[in-house]
């Protein structure tokens, strides 16, 4: 894990360049009921292109989780799969 600024229990970072995950984020302002989602292991992810990567926000769950992945990572599939498995295991 890497340190984050500001330091927060709801924010974690790892890798080089850093992949950053934040828990308890608001629903993205560009998200709507008709937005296209990527479903991974039962978790709905809303993708947003960034200048230097992509941000995925889990939506339609008890708490939104956002993960920002720099474009230098060749694939986001493994990252989303691992996170989705963890999130699915925490659901009641």
JOBEL-V532071 format. One record per pair of residues at least 24 apart in sequence whose ideal C-beta (glycine too) atoms are under 10 Angstrom apart, sorted by the first residue. I is the first residue (numbers start at 1). J is the second residue. D is the distance in whole Angstrom. If there is no record, write none. Layout:
i=I j=J d=D
i=I j=J d=D
This chain:
i=10 j=63 d=9
i=10 j=65 d=9
i=11 j=66 d=10
i=12 j=67 d=9
i=13 j=68 d=9
i=14 j=79 d=10
i=15 j=69 d=9
i=15 j=70 d=8
i=15 j=72 d=9
i=15 j=73 d=8
i=15 j=79 d=9
i=16 j=70 d=9
i=16 j=72 d=9
i=17 j=52 d=9
i=17 j=53 d=9
i=17 j=69 d=9
i=17 j=70 d=4
i=17 j=71 d=9
i=17 j=72 d=6
i=17 j=73 d=8
i=18 j=68 d=8
i=18 j=69 d=10
i=18 j=70 d=7
i=19 j=53 d=9
i=19 j=67 d=7
i=19 j=68 d=7
i=19 j=69 d=5
i=19 j=70 d=7
i=19 j=73 d=7
i=19 j=76 d=9
i=19 j=79 d=7
i=19 j=83 d=10
i=20 j=53 d=10
i=20 j=55 d=9
i=20 j=66 d=8
i=20 j=67 d=7
i=20 j=68 d=5
i=20 j=69 d=9
i=20 j=70 d=9
i=21 j=56 d=10
i=21 j=65 d=7
i=21 j=66 d=7
i=21 j=67 d=5
i=21 j=68 d=8
i=21 j=69 d=10
i=21 j=79 d=9
i=21 j=83 d=7
i=22 j=55 d=10
i=22 j=57 d=9
i=22 j=64 d=9
i=22 j=65 d=7
i=22 j=66 d=5
i=22 j=67 d=8
i=22 j=68 d=8
i=23 j=58 d=10
i=23 j=63 d=6
i=23 j=64 d=8
i=23 j=65 d=5
i=23 j=66 d=8
i=23 j=87 d=10
i=24 j=63 d=5
i=24 j=64 d=7
i=24 j=65 d=8
i=24 j=66 d=9
i=25 j=55 d=10
i=25 j=57 d=7
i=25 j=58 d=9
i=25 j=63 d=9
i=25 j=64 d=5
i=25 j=65 d=7
i=25 j=66 d=5
i=26 j=57 d=9
i=26 j=64 d=7
i=26 j=66 d=9
i=27 j=57 d=7
i=27 j=59 d=6
i=27 j=60 d=9
i=27 j=64 d=6
i=28 j=55 d=8
i=28 j=56 d=10
i=28 j=57 d=5
i=28 j=59 d=8
i=28 j=64 d=8
i=28 j=66 d=8
i=30 j=57 d=10
i=31 j=57 d=7
i=31 j=59 d=6
i=31 j=60 d=10
i=31 j=64 d=10
i=33 j=60 d=10
i=35 j=59 d=8
i=38 j=76 d=9
i=38 j=77 d=9
i=38 j=80 d=7
i=38 j=84 d=10
i=39 j=80 d=10
i=39 j=84 d=9
i=40 j=76 d=10
i=40 j=77 d=8
i=40 j=79 d=10
i=40 j=80 d=5
i=40 j=81 d=6
i=40 j=82 d=10
i=40 j=83 d=8
i=40 j=84 d=4
i=40 j=85 d=9
i=40 j=87 d=9
i=40 j=88 d=9
i=41 j=80 d=9
i=41 j=81 d=7
i=41 j=82 d=10
i=41 j=83 d=9
i=41 j=84 d=4
i=41 j=85 d=6
i=41 j=86 d=10
i=41 j=87 d=8
i=41 j=88 d=5
i=41 j=89 d=10
i=42 j=84 d=7
i=42 j=85 d=10
i=42 j=87 d=9
i=42 j=88 d=6
i=42 j=91 d=8
i=43 j=80 d=8
i=43 j=81 d=10
i=43 j=83 d=8
i=43 j=84 d=4
i=43 j=85 d=9
i=43 j=86 d=10
i=43 j=87 d=5
i=43 j=88 d=6
i=43 j=91 d=9
i=44 j=84 d=10
i=45 j=76 d=9
i=45 j=80 d=6
i=45 j=83 d=9
i=45 j=84 d=8
i=45 j=87 d=10
i=47 j=76 d=8
i=47 j=80 d=10
i=56 j=80 d=6
i=56 j=83 d=8
i=56 j=84 d=10
i=58 j=83 d=8
i=58 j=84 d=8
i=58 j=87 d=6
i=61 j=87 d=7
i=61 j=88 d=10
i=61 j=90 d=10
i=61 j=91 d=7
i=62 j=90 d=9
i=62 j=91 d=8
i=62 j=92 d=8
i=63 j=87 d=9
i=63 j=90 d=10
